């Protein structure tokens, strides 16, 4: 694939695994990239050893990538700003740096989630805190470790501003990273957020040792729930059959690198939620988004039984096997209604 002709100054805000992988990809594409990280050890290891030992162990980063804990330094002159902070802190992180974001920058949002307090999508959070710029949602089946290792990956950049989506596409695309564009921001964002909840649910089934049949059933019916809510909120059903929907769902529900699935497996094996989360630096977004998704579905008047069951297990103390039994005992109905 032809590399972008114009070198672009880029900032990546968030030094976790995904933010680091994106920053490394942008640097390898020949762009000038500053990675903002809150953690001093991440900044030091990126700059001196070209690794992020805390969040992306085993990956050697491009030697041109620079990290900083100074938001103004990271954002100065950036034409593309990529936000990759966890969903529960994204608003605060964007607000802290908003005064330093160039007025003509394109803001790409690689965070997947639904804000718990407001039920806002991540692009809405960014638009609210740094208004007046074009915003792009970046999502799709993409484990950070595999992107950093150069494994073939495909994602979607969605924006109502076609030129903004194309800028993100041009900057990020490489021989091992294919970026498609879309104008369905709502669908792409909901796919990325809701599949994490389904991954927790699938992990619970796997932890219970229930086999492959229930996994396939849950993923299929989970996709139906995701699509139902998305359409009610104005998304295209086609988006959920694409990379940000089905593609990401399959990856996160079955992949051994999935943090969300791993948390579910631990709970299915008998751990409490607190025990399953203990000692982990990385965030399992599906846990937070179970609460957000349940509230968003209730507000939209949409039935989402798998989301509800996952919420009962995680936050209401229901035994996983009882939740499965309740799902199987629901009133019989047509598959599509």
VEXSE-305415 format. One record per residue: residue in one letter; z negated, y negated, x of N, C-alpha, C, O in turn. Coordinates in steps of 0.001 Angstrom, whole numbers, padded with zeros to 6 digits, always signed. Atoms other than C-alpha are relative to their C-alpha. Example, Ala and Ser with C-alpha at 12.3 -4.5 7.8 and 13.67 -1.06 7.14 Angstrom:
A+000000+001190+000890-007800+004500+012300+000000-001200+000900-000665-001181+001936
S+000060+001190-000820-007140+001060+013670-000730-001090-000770-000899-002198-000261
//
This chain:
X+000000+001203+000854+000000+000000+000000+000000-001242+000881-000712-001288+001884
X-000056+001247-000754+000828-003470+001280-001308-000763-000139-001814-000952-001245
X+001235+000766+000039-002253-005429+002221+000281-001419-000510+001393-001923-000354
X-000183+001375+000447-002799-008873+000650+000454-000897+001154-000067-000802+002266
X-000552+000863-001041-000831-011492+002575-000969-001117+000350-001095-001480+001519
X+000870+001150-000208-003355-014309+002139-001430+000470+000217-001983+001202-000604
X+001408-000310-000246-006787-013951+003710-000857-000856-000920-000690-002074-000989
X+000841+000679+000981-009400-014838+001107-001450+000010+000475-001930+001022+000987
X+001429+000041-000312-012962-015970+001729-000761+000571-001195-000617+000092-002320
X+000689-000718+001076-015212-013668-000292-001505+000028+000259-001958+000067+001403
X+001439-000212-000060-018914-013451-001069-000344+001169-000902+000158+001264-002022
X+000514-001089+000827-020623-010307-002315-001505-000201-000105-002212-000231+000902
X+001408+000299+000248-024011-010944-003891-000687+001268-000485-000504+001696-001625
X+000689-001251+000303-026171-007838-003801+000265+001020+001088+001385+001513+001223
X-000166-000864-001157-026774-005633-000773-000351+001449-000247-000700+002167+000689
X+000188-001413+000290-027228-002324-002562+001217+000805+000404+002112+000295+001077
X-001088-000882-000413-024890+000627-002158+001354-000502-000470+002300-000552+000317
X-001288+000406+000556-022137-000656-004457+000443-001333+000571+001608-001486+000937
X-000368+001281-000588-022229-004238-003212+000454+000149+001447+001415-000492+001873
X-000370-000216-001402-022101-003026+000388+001363+000669+000116+002170+000297+000968
X-001299-000685-000037-019182-000684-000314+001143-000951-000330+002202-000891+000295
X-001027+000982+000350-017220-003497-001977+000214-000975+001146+001350-001284+001507
X-000117+000947-001117-017984-005900+000851+000740+000620+001172+001569-000032+001807
X-000678-000694-001093-016863-003338+003400+001492+000148-000286+002323-000029+000605
X-001412-000147+000368-013625-002719+001498+000736-001330+000149+001849-001368+000673
X-000620+001319-000121-012877-006443+001316+000198-000373+001469+001235-000925+001837
X-000121+000304-001425-013547-006820+005044+001118+000825+000640+001878+000314+001463
X-001056-000855-000555-011275-003886+005867+001384-000443-000469+002388-000152+000182
X-001270+000540+000485-008571-005571+003786+000378-001303+000698+001411-001894+000385
X-000335+001180-000792-008673-008500+006206-000578-001297-000501-000229-002364+000003
X+000595+001220+000539-010741-010949+004165-001247-000395+000796-001846+000431+001486
X+001235+000492-000603-013596-013096+005456-001106+000217-001026-001073-000368-002109
X+000973-000459+000997-016652-011585+003767-001423-000242+000481-001794+000104+001602
X+001432+000127-000213-020298-012564+003569-000720+000786-001095-000463+000601-002285
X+000806-000815+000912-022721-010093+001986-001392-000589-000074-002089-000684+000936
X+001374+000493+000181-025897-011575+000522-000902+001154-000395-000614+001893-001337
X+000995-001017+000315-028894-009258+000547-001383-000633+000066-001651-001472+000927
X+001367+000531+000008-032506-010022-000294-000852+000623+001105-001779-000011+001610
X+000841-000766-000909-033885-007395+002092+000336-000333+001459+001482-000153+001869
X-000257+000342-001400-034251-008547+005740+000511+001178+000822+001333+000992+001719
X-000444-001151-000782-033776-005000+007049+001464+000313-000258+002165+000779+000640
X-001413-000211+000305-030422-004731+005252+000854-000999+000769+001861-000624+001369
X-000744+001029-000723-029221-008024+006730+000071+000343+001483+001136+000259+002096
X+000044-000299-001430-030318-006999+010211+000860+001209+000354+001588+001181+001347
X-000737-001214-000342-028797-003512+010102+001506-000187-000170+002290+000380+000591
X-001433+000265+000177-025450-004758+008758+000532-000796+001177+001607-000495+001696
X-000495+000891-001054-025161-007455+011415-000086+000593+001401+000753+000288+002249
X+000193-000498-001372-026432-005528+014445+000497+001420+000202+000920+001782+001300
X-000388-001402-000145-025597-001886+013722+001197+000382-000864+001713+001495-000755
X-001123-000240+000912-022831-002185+011083-000264+001196-000921+000612+002026-001164
X+000389-001012+000985-024715+000081+008678-000931-000651-001014-001502-001711-000758
X+001043+000360+000957-026836-000288+005557-000832+001252-000193-000638+002015-001140
X+000763-001249-000039-029369+002406+006332-000837+000202-001252-001098+001342-001638
X+000862-000137+001172-031492+001669+003268+000780+000481-001223+000336+001397-001915
X-000676-000261+001262-028885+001806+000512+001305+000800+000124+001752+001403-000851
X-001266-000717-000163-025707+003331+001981-000010+000772+001321+000843+000541+002177
X+000123-000722-001265-026781+005723+004734+001231+000858+000280+001836+001427-000628
X-001118-000838-000396-024082+007493+006683+001339-000705+000047+002312-000142+000548
X-001266+000742+000014-021402+004814+006199+000025-001020+001138-000907-001808+001296
X-000190+001009-001049-020125+002809+009168+000801-001153-000583+001907-000956-001087
X-000608+001167+000623-019268-000702+008030+000913-000728+000975+000751-000633+002191
X-000949+000748-000826-016443-002907+009273-000752-001035+000832-001662-001700+000337
X+000772+000865-000894-017579-004935+012263+000172-001484-000288-000565-002308+000254
X-000173+001407+000363-016257-008182+010756-000885-000412-001173-001020-001603-001457
X+000854+000311+001153-018601-007933+007746-001296-000632+000484-001965-000103+001371
X+001227+000691-000350-021472-010400+007983-000937-000027-001199-000505-000224-002334
X+001016+000040+001055-024711-010269+005994-000930-001182+000227-001127-001629+001357
X+000926+001126-000082-027130-013069+005218-000965+000066-001180-000639+000611-002234
X+000931+000140+001121-030207-013702+003109-000028-001440-000511-000884-001814-001314
X-000119+001392+000425-029165-017329+002653+001137-000100-001013+002305+000063-000662
X-001007+000002+001065-027366-017696-000669+001053-001087+000221+002241-000841+000014
X-000945+001087-000225-025781-021056+000191+001011+000368+001081+002198+000071+000949
X-000896-000421-001075-024338-019627+003407+000997+001046-000499+002178+000993-000156
X-000874-001060+000499-022944-016570+001597+001097-000548-000900+002241-000099-000833
X-000917+000488+001031-021275-018580-001180+000915-001124+000478+001907-001429-000184
X-000752+001182-000450-019914-021491+000857+001487+000299+000143+001885+001174+000913
X-001446-000093-000104-016165-021837+000352+000633+001253-000571+001829+001473-000380
X-000536-001268+000495-015762-018487-001410+000995-000216-001136+000718-000955-002081
X-000978+000015+001091-012636-018074-003539-000247+001143-000973+000121+001062-002145
X+000374-001150+000836-013886-014709-004851-001460+000320+000262-001857+000586+001396
X+001417-000367-000085-017556-014051-005562-000192+001265-000816+000123+001297-002006
X+000247-001265+000690-018513-010475-006429-001499+000171-000159-002235+000182+000828
X+001415-000216+000274-021887-009954-008109-000250+001489-000187+000396+002137-001010
X+000305-001423+000075-023394-006499-007592-001509+000243-000010-001972+001306+000404
X+001449-000158+000108-027113-007075-008179-000337+000865-001213+000459+000912-002151
X+000385-000795+001170-028969-004735-010585-000051-000845-001266-000306-002048-001213
X-000136+000738+001260-028643-005681-014236-001254-000776-000371-001157-001865-000937
X+001225+000658+000451-032296-006576-014751-000354-001235+000820-001230-002001+000419
X+000249+001204-000797-032236-009232-011986+001242-000870+000128+001199-001911+000783
X-001261+000724-000212-028632-010419-012258-000108-001456-000419+000352-002335+000309
X+000075+001391+000475-029405-013543-014298-000733-000874+001015-000280-001975+001327
X+000774+000788-000961-032017-014731-011818+000776-000204+001296+000758-001292+001871
X-000764+000101-001248-029794-013986-008813+001142-001001-000146+001372-001814+000749
X-001103+000941+000214-026829-015873-010298-000534-001420-000092+000027-002342+000500
X+000570+001342+000166-029019-018807-011303-000456-000575+001336-000292-001769+001589
X+000490+000487-001292-030538-019023-007819+001122-000559+000871+000898-001466+001673
X-001095+000453-000842-027116-019494-006264+001036-000848-000696+002020-001251-000076
X-001045+000654+000796-025234-021280-009041+000450-001334+000583+001635-001664+000528
X-000347+001319-000540-025359-024696-007366+000926+000099+001208+001569-000884+001577
X-000809-000174-001210-023552-023257-004338+001326+000716-000253+002112+000908+000675
X-001253-000690+000315-020719-021454-006157+001123-001025-000100+001017-001956-000898
X-001115+000959+000106-017419-023305-005592+000532-000067-001425+000568+000940-002132
X-000409+000197+001394-016067-024755-008823+001268+000768-000349+001500+001081-001517
X-001251-000698+000282-012727-022983-008453-000067+001488+000357+000966+002157+000397
X+000130-001411-000372-014116-019563-007466+000212+000903-001206-000126+000539-002332
X-000051-001068+000999-013297-016426-009430-001243+000858+000193-001574+001244+001314
X+001246-000756-000052-016468-014521-010282+000238+001408-000532+000499+001592-001720
X-000169-001402+000399-016151-010729-010337-001377+000634-000155-002257+000434+000683
X+001300-000572+000315-019010-008770-011867+000097+001521+000103+000712+002173-000741
X-000023-001438-000222-019502-005259-010501-001271+000678-000499-001406+001896-000390
X+001218-000540+000599-022921-004816-012144+000335+000612-001349+001087+000027-002128
X-000225-000676+001276-022915-002351-015053-001293-000032-000796-002327+000445-000328
X+001216+000015+000798-025369-002956-017838+000065-000926-001191+001043-001643-001403
X+000213+000873+001157-026596-004719-020960-001377-000618+000196-002365+000106+000320
X+001283+000657-000252-029335-007304-020482-000990+000339-001098-000693+000172-002281
X+000956-000522+000974-032441-005975-022173-000523-001079-000941-000671-000836-002138
X+000615+001043+000828-033860-009284-023414+000985-000624-000980+000614-000928-002114
X-000974+000726+000815-030653-010830-024794+001099+000887-000563+001830+000465-001459
X-001085-000934+000333-028339-007784-025180+001369-000556+000423+002401-000170-000125
X-001245+000571-000517-025734-009809-023269+000646+000957+000990-000040+001668+001724
X-000727-000730-001031-023028-008114-021239-000085-000778+001310-000395-001969+001318
X+000206+000611-001312-023044-008822-017525+000914-001202+000258+000502-002162+000908
X-000872+001171-000176-020028-011148-017594-000528-001187-000791-000372-002333-000369
X+000590+001093+000788-021768-013164-020318-001178-000622+000750-001376-001836+000713
X+001106+000511-000809-024823-013461-018085+000521-000915+001095-000004-002009+001299
X-000558+000801-001097-022715-014731-015189+000616-001285-000529+000403-002354+000043
X-000606+001205+000595-020735-017131-017394-001067-000986-000439-000878-002198-000330
X+001060+000887+000461-023987-018491-018791-000692-000741+001129-001096-001892+000962
X+000733+000600-001113-025552-019183-015398+000895-000752+000976+000419-001634+001691
X-000953+000696-000886-022416-020298-013493+001245-000338-000814+002314+000212-000551
X-001100+000259+000939-020185-021777-016219+001180-000707+000645+001071-001301+001718
X-001181+000735-000418-016687-023135-015850+000909+000746+000953+001921+000199+001391
X-000852-000813-000873-015269-020320-013688+000538+001195-000765-000057+001641-001746
X-000550-001223+000584-013053-017391-014578-000832+001191+000469-001236+001274+001629
X+000871-001145-000272-014999-014135-014773+000775+001292-000211+001568+001409-001145
X-000683-001289+000027-013780-010582-014127-001054+001107+000000-002009+001054+000776
X+000862-001176-000021-015528-007298-014972+000688+001093+000806+001845+001427+000549
X-000535-001082-000822-015019-004565-012369-000789+001269-000307-002009+001301-000144
X+000687-001229+000377-015799-001024-013495+000942+001179+000161+002143+001012+000372
X-000796-001211-000129-014631+002569-013309-000740+001050+000792-001827+000777+001302
X+000672-001108-000682-015488+005926-011715-000016-000186+001505+000996+000036+002169
X+000006+000442-001400-016644+004894-008266-001377+000151+000626-002163-000797+000613
X+001211-000127-000798-019539+006336-006297+000173-000819+001271+001190-000708+001956
X-000094+000898-001151-020260+003804-003566+000238+000754+001298+001035+000315+002128
X-000139-000747-001252-020552+006418-000829+001426+000490+000205+001919+000525+001332
X-001374-000494-000128-017091+007778-001582+000977-001139+000235+001955-000971+000964
X-000845+001166-000285-015516+004313-001669-000142-000393+001464+000851-000681+002132
X+000230+000362-001398-017116+003547+001692+000620+001011+000951+001001+000662+002068
X-000588-001044-000834-015803+006856+003040+001520+000039-000094+002164+000845+000577
X-001447+000046+000133-012258+005981+001982+000571+001084-000886+001749+001421-000763
X-000512-000994+000939-011988+008621-000744+000843-000696-001076+000472-001779-001528
X-000842+000627+001022-009180+007893-003262-000795-000299-001270-001462+000578-001820
X+000790+000477+001135-010684+005873-006119+000850-000966-000822+001689-001684-000276
X-000696+000951+000871-009359+003944-009126-001013-000673-000921-001863-000008-001514
X+000889+000776+000851-011163+001170-011013+000818-001006-000804+002038-001087-000664
X-000651+000990+000865-010383-001588-013522-000622-001370+000230-001842-001489+000344
X+000445+001389-000037-010619-005376-013186+000449-000658-001298+001646-000832-001530
X-000319+000510+001340-010806-006908-016664-000407-001463-000135-001520-001847+000225
X+000296+001412+000222-010599-010586-017541+000907-000543-001086+002018-000055-001291
X-000856+000717+000960-009322-012856-020277+000954-000941+000732+001918-001431+000144
X-000856+000808-000859-007775-014856-017416+000802+000974+000869+000266+001564+001807
X-000820-000988-000701-004891-012735-016158+000059-000261+001499+000012+000674+002298
X-000087+000340-001426-004642-014596-012854-001281+000376+000736-001235+000797+001892
X+001272-000362-000626-008329-014007-012153-000077+001504+000221-000504+001954+001284
X-000015-001454-000158-007981-010269-012771+000935+000410+001128+000632+001327+001892
X-000964-000338-001049-004961-010192-010494-000513-000382+001383-000188+000293+002360
X+000590+000350-001288-006862-011996-007713-000962+001096+000450-000910+001539+001597
X+000927-001083-000339-009632-009377-007831+000770+001263+000370+000410+001962+001317
X-000843-001172-000267-006972-006656-007935+000607-000084+001399+000551+000879+002165
X-000664+000162-001294-005122-008058-004912-000988+000083+001156-000688+000681+002189
X+000970+000016-001092-008252-008584-002833-000608+001370+000260-000851+001729+001412
X+000715-001260-000144-009824-005179-003490+000910+001194+000259+000478+002174+000867
X-000875-001172-000067-006795-002876-003611+000317+000388+001435+000480-000464+002308
X-000335-000558-001310-006060-000619-000644+000600+001375-000220+000700+001835-001357
X-000638-001301+000144-004423+002715+000068-000910+001020-000668-000430+001954-001311
X+000944-000940+000610-007596+004503-001062-000749-000606-001179-001648+000033-001725
X+000655+000629+001150-008653+002054-003794+001066-000671-000869+001616-001713-000510
X-001011+000517+000927-006302+001476-006717-000714-000757-001116-001569-000201-001806
X+000638+000854+000999-007298-001400-009003+001015-000341-001080+002064-000923-000802
X-000821+000355+001156-005781-001731-012464-000590-001247-000657-001772-001544-000483
X+000502+001158+000739-006049-004861-014613-000046+000300-001487+000635+001199-001981
X+000171-000136+001451-007083-005199-018252-000443-001343-000548-000974-002177+000185
X+000541+001199+000643-007848-007948-020736-001153+000334-000938-001664-000551-001624
X+001072-000433+000900-010497-005898-022614-001331-000015+000746-001824+001028+001176
X+001253+000147-000742-013643-007230-020979-001131+000752-000700-001913+001447-000051
X+001079-000646+000751-015940-005970-023747+000052+001514+000151-000975+002145+000400
X-000127-001443-000115-014579-002424-023627-000338+000506+001388-001041+001505+001537
X+000260-000414-001375-014675-002194-019842-001489-000095+000314-002045+000796+000955
X+001426+000151-000274-018231-003498-019695-000848+001013-000759-001764+001605-000189
X+000781-000958+000771-019565-001325-022500+000175+001421+000533-000782+002194+000580
X-000215-001313-000589-017949+001749-020979-000875+000209+001220-001496+001261+001373
X+000794-000108-001213-019666+001067-017677-001490+000070-000248-002210+000734+000498
X+001433+000000+000302-023064+000463-019262-000430+001259-000746-001435+001877-000394
X+000431-001094+000868-023175+003195-021894+000137+001359+000660-000638+002267+000360
X-000158-001311-000651-021913+006027-019691-001227+000342+000830-001507+001523+001040
X+001209-000284-000762-025088+005663-017622-001072+000645-000870-001811+001516-000410
X+000950-000630+000928-027192+006508-020680+000411+001441-000258-000430+002340-000278
X-000491-001361+000238-025003+009525-021373-000236+000888+001220-000454+002092+001077
X+000263-000779-001202-025462+010610-017756-001459+000439+000063-001751+001564+000470
X+001408-000401+000071-029242+010574-018161-000153+001153-000994-000834+002138-000714
X+000087-001045+001022-028841+012638-021338+000586+001319+000499+000014+002385+000271
X-000617-001214-000535-026499+015092-019626-000895+000638+001060-001025+001860+001116
X+000922-000523-001001-028923+015431-016736-001178+000725-000626-001632+001747-000110
X+001104-000665+000697-031698+016293-019168+000416+001397-000445-000342+002352-000280
X-000503-001321+000388-029578+019134-020563+000090+000926+001206-000308+002089+001136
X-000121-000820-001199-028845+020360-017056-001372+000413+000516-001556+001545+000963
X+001356-000330-000434-032544+020178-016167-000645+001066-000856-001459+001853-000373
X+000503-001037+000904-033330+022306-019202+000682+001347+000241+000220+002379-000247
X-000715-001247-000270-030829+024884-017935+000781+000523-001190+000876+001734-001386
X-000643-000411+001255-028845+024918-021176+001465+000382+000154+002076+000826-000818
X-001355-000497-000188-025445+025643-019662+001076-001053-000167+000791-002237-000346
X-001150+000899+000002-021965+024149-019770+000443-000409-001405+000973-001506-001581
X-000409+000344+001367-021316+024245-023536-000658-001286-000490+000039-002187-000958
X+000635+001235+000473-023939+021614-024403+000402-001226+000811+000479-002328+000267
X-000451+001141-000808-022825+019428-021478+001325-000531-000535+001489-001737-000716
X-001305+000424+000510-019254+019374-022773-000132-000657-001368+000522-001662-001644
X+000187+000567+001334-020409+018712-026321-000613-001393+000085-000173-002312-000605
X+000665+001296-000108-022694+015869-025287+000940-001061+000548+000966-002185+000046
X-000921+000982-000561-020059+014169-023151+001051-000421-001020+001402-001597-001110
X-001038+000316+000980-017468+014398-025919-000549-000853-001139+000048-001859-001524
X+000597+000784+001082-019764+013180-028672-000550-001327+000524-000578-002324-000198
X+000437+001254-000592-021187+010594-026298+001135-001001+000104+000944-002190-000150
X-001162+000883-000054-017712+009183-025770+000319-000538-001387+000707-001699-001525
X-000232+000460+001374-017317+009012-029561-000978-001123-000362-000594-002103-001001
X+000988+001049+000272-020542+006985-029785+000359-001287+000735+000308-002371+000154
X-000371+001165-000791-019452+004652-026991+001169-000736-000634+001167-001964-000722
X-001190+000599+000611-016099+004071-028675-000346-000676-001310+000143-001767-001602
X+000386+000539+001305-017679+003507-032082-000676-001364+000149-000362-002303-000583
X+000678+001281-000215-019955+000763-030772+000971-001023+000566+000972-002181+000149
X-000942+000929-000611-017221-000767-028652+000957-000613-001002+001183-001823-000995
X-000936+000499+001015-014765-001046-031530-000710-000970-000933-000136-001987-001322
X+000756+000894+000884-017472-002606-033711-000221-001364+000639-000358-002367-000062
X+000228+001253-000716-017956-005262-031029+001291-000655+000488+001256-001627+001242
X-001278+000638-000288-014243-006011-030692+000795+000602+001127+001833+000054+001496
X-000731-000637-001091-013160-003662-027907+001124+000867-000540+001134+001240-001713
X-001083-000905+000358-010005-001575-027929-000443+001451+000199-001044+001768+001225
X+000360-001411-000200-010525+002174-028484+000715+000610+001199+000203+001545+001815
X-000744-000538-001141-007896+002804-025809-000762-000149+001312-000617+000678+002212
X+000749+000230-001232-010211+001384-023151-000952+001156+000285-001184+001502+001444
X+000978-001066-000179-012688+004198-023732+000660+001326+000372-000020+002266+000783
X-000740-001169-000481-009980+006768-023021+000480-000194+001430+001145+000681+001985
X-000484+000335-001337-009347+005100-019653-001071+000127+001068-002088+000790+000865
X+000874-000127-001161-011059+004714-016285-001423-000485-000273-002386+000158+000145
X+001322+000568+000236-013942+002537-017489-000769+000743-001084-001974+000541-001237
X+000650-000783+001032-014678+004921-020357-000118+001451+000409-001101+001853+001032
X+000003-001432-000293-013796+008589-020007-000137+000277+001496-000902+001152+001902
X+000043-000252-001436-013233+008371-016256-001395-000142+000572-001871+000741+001285
X+001342+000246-000522-016626+006879-015468-001014+000955-000625-001967+001372+000032
X+000894-000938+000683-018327+009115-018036+000019+001362+000685-001035+001934+000963
X-000123-001303-000658-016997+012298-016424-000682-000026+001365-001447+000879+001697
X+000567+000084-001340-017968+011155-012933-001526-000025-000043-002188+000739+000660
X+001437+000229-000023-021477+010026-013774-000783+001140-000644-001936+001383-000290
X+000679-001116+000665-022319+012973-016019+000070+001294+000791-000720+002204+000541
X-000185-001268-000711-021146+015643-013576-000179-000106+001505-000404+000907+002166
X+000016+000153-001446-021246+014185-010067-001381+000144+000611-002360-000372+000073
X+001274-000215-000679-023981+015236-007666-000589-001295+000560-001788-001347+000834
X+000481+001270-000538-024238+011623-006393-000539-000941-001076-000974-002049-000763
X+000406+000863+001108-025160+010240-009829-001517-000147-000064-002227+000831-000299
X+001441+000259+000115-028615+008615-009800-000479+000216-001428-001571+000741-001648
X+000405-000127+001398-028685+008555-013593-000126+001468-000407-001095+001855-001060
X+000076-001430+000300-027924+012248-013919-001219+000620+000676-001911+001443+000077
X+001131-000564-000741-030538+013038-011257-001328-000294-000692-002206+000568-000744
X+001215+000331+000740-033229+011207-013218-000121+000893-001234-001202+001399-001536
X+000021-000868+001168-032265+013158-016327-000363+001429+000351-001149+002060-000356
X+000318-001364-000435-032380+016476-014447-001501+000141+000235-002113+001119-000195
X+001432-000058-000290-035903+015694-013238-000827+000026-001280-001813+000756-001374
X+000733+000028+001270-037063+014900-016764+000192+001313-000758-000754+001835-001349
X-000236-001288+000634-035420+018031-018139-000810+001116+000632-001142+002097-000034
X+000792-000996-000706-037344+020004-015514-001495-000196-000176-002298+000579+000343
X+001405+000152+000340-040620+018601-016775-000705-001220+000548-001876-001437+000236
X+000639+001204-000514-041288+015366-014902-000050-001084-001072+000780-001116-001980
X+000017+001185+000845-042336+012218-016698+001015-000998+000539+001527-000842+001647
X-000932+001022-000464-040101+009165-016493-000532-000679+001259+000221-000913+002205
X+000582+000662-001170-042502+007508-014050+000119+000887+001233+000418+000399+002323
X-000112-000923-001130-042501+010616-011852+001445+000115+000480+001701+000207+001680
X-001414-000130-000363-038709+010855-011943+000510-001218+000753+001423-001105+001572
X-000440+001246-000636-038340+007229-010823-000769-000332+001269-000356-001212+002024
X+000891+000361-001101-041099+007214-008205+000695+000123+001355+001397+001096+001630
X-000468-000050-001375-040154+006369-004636+001467-000269+000209+001980-000051+001307
X-001447+000228-000129-036542+005401-005324+000282-001486+000199-000191-002319-000575
X-000415+001388-000222-035074+002193-003865+001082-000418-000986+001084-001549-001472
X-001137+000321+000862-031940+002364-006006-000391+000082-001465-001271+000854-001844
X+000300+000081+001425-031967+001560-009713+000854+000995-000772+002060+001094-000545
X-000741-000836+000946-031001+004130-012345+000235-000835-001257-000619-000897-002142
X-000276+000954+001078-029318+001698-014748-000074+000648-001379-000366-000034-002361
X+000009-000657+001300-029141+004302-017517-001338-000043-000685-001400-000050-001915
X+001333+000072+000600-032889+004158-018037-000184-001339-000701-000587-001393-001863
X+000115+001335+000596-032888+000404-018617+000957-000159-001180+000603-000743-002204
X-001007+000213+001026-029720+000553-020671-000185+000872-001235+000446+000627-002263
X+000335-000756+001207-031090+003186-023024-000659-000920-001018-000335-000872-002205
X+000660+000941+000904-033326+000492-024489+000989-001048-000518+001012-001362-001708
X-000960+001024+000399-030568-002112-024498+001032+000548-000976+001362-000103-001967
X-001026-000590+000858-027999+000226-026050-000536+000302-001385+000152+000082-002382
X+000599-000283+001305-030359+001314-028810-000138-001283-000826+000155-001298-002022
X+000162+001271+000702-031109-002312-029685+001348-000589-000406+001479-001129-001505
X-001322+000539+000309-027438-003343-029530+000633+000761-001155+001259+000157-002026
X-000547-000801+001094-026415-000458-031795-000682-000348-001315-000028-000435-002354
X+000732+000367+001219-029132-001370-034287+000470-001349-000521+000643-001530-001727
X-000467+001327+000423-027991-004990-034323+001388+000068-000614+001692-000663-001556
X-001368-000133+000513-024386-003904-034913+000096+000954-001186+001156+001067-001802
X-000012-000932+001115-025373-001330-037541+000807+001257+000291+001434+001817-000608
X-000788-001158-000423-023792+001533-035568-000922+001180+000304-001932+001029+000991
X+000789-001202-000229-025149+005080-035548+000337+000584+001372+001501+000833+001687
X-000183-000575-001337-025669+006450-032031-001102+001037+000239-002082+000744+000924
X+001084-000993-000061-027708+009671-032278-000361+000457+001403-001531+000748+001656
X+000338-000426-001360-027458+010631-028593-000808-001086+000706-001768-000785+001416
X+000790+001108-000547-028673+007192-027531-001413+000041-000556-002384-000106+000187
X+001329-000045+000635-031530+007478-030027-000835+001145+000563-002019+000969+000847
X+000734-001154-000516-032486+010950-028786-000465-000243+001432-001585+000114+001798
X+000373+000296-001385-032458+009803-025164-001160-000989+000039-002063-000861+000866
X+001091+000968+000078-034685+006868-026091-001304+000686-000379-002352+000376+000189
X+001225-000697+000406-037166+009171-027821-000590+000791+001165-001808+000830+001336
X+000483-000781-001138-037387+011369-024724-000601-000912+001069-001690-000643+001577
X+000421+000859-001104-037700+008521-022210-001201-000866-000343-002083-001067+000492
X+000970+001048+000316-039910+006091-024104-000946+000318-001157-001895-000428-001399
X+000841-000304+001160-041452+007805-027134-000707+001343+000125-001392+001777-000801
X+000749-001209-000268-042745+011005-025611+000501+001274-000644-000212+002278-000645
X-000508-001212+000625-040533+013483-027428+000403+001026+001065+000983+000673+002091
X-000400-001067-000914-040043+016834-025705+001516+000152-000025+002116+000134-001100
X-001464-000106-000040-036431+017240-024528+000566+001095-000897+001573+000877-001571
X-000532-001078+000842-035962+020585-026288-000073-000351-001484+000796+000051-002258
X+000100+000422+001401-037158+019072-029572+001103-000995-000347+001655-000965-001446
X-001064+000972+000246-034677+016221-029214+001348+000700-000145+002151+000336-001004
X-001240-000768+000108-031841+018692-028628+000074+000709-001345+001122+000717-001992
X+000026-000694+001287-032900+020686-031676+000304-000944-001158+001004-000575-002101
X-000262+000979+001065-032861+017548-033823+001472-000392-000030+002054-000538-001105
X-001428+000329-000030-029361+016658-032655+000833+001114-000630+001773+000842-001377
X-000760-001130+000519-028110+020148-033507-000226+000208-001495+000600+000828-002164
X+000330-000204+001415-029786+020044-036949+000465-001148-000887+000185-001152-002086
X-000467+001126+000818-028147+016796-038081+000960+000478-001090+001576+001538-000979
X-000873-000349+001133-026205+016826-041345+001421+000275+000481+001958-000445+001322
X-001363-000350-000388-022822+018508-041027+000988-001052-000498+000802-001641-001563
X-000955+001065+000325-019832+016166-041069+001332+000307+000653+001431+001221+001472
X-001299-000109-000670-016181+015826-040102-000126-000597+001406-000946-001484+001649
X+000073+000501-001362-015549+015235-036412+000363-001482+000062-000266-002242+000798
X-000423+001396-000039-013765+011943-037070-000237-000637-001362+000521-000440-002312
X+000297+000753+001227-015373+009787-039718-000835-001217+000323-001189-001980-000576
//
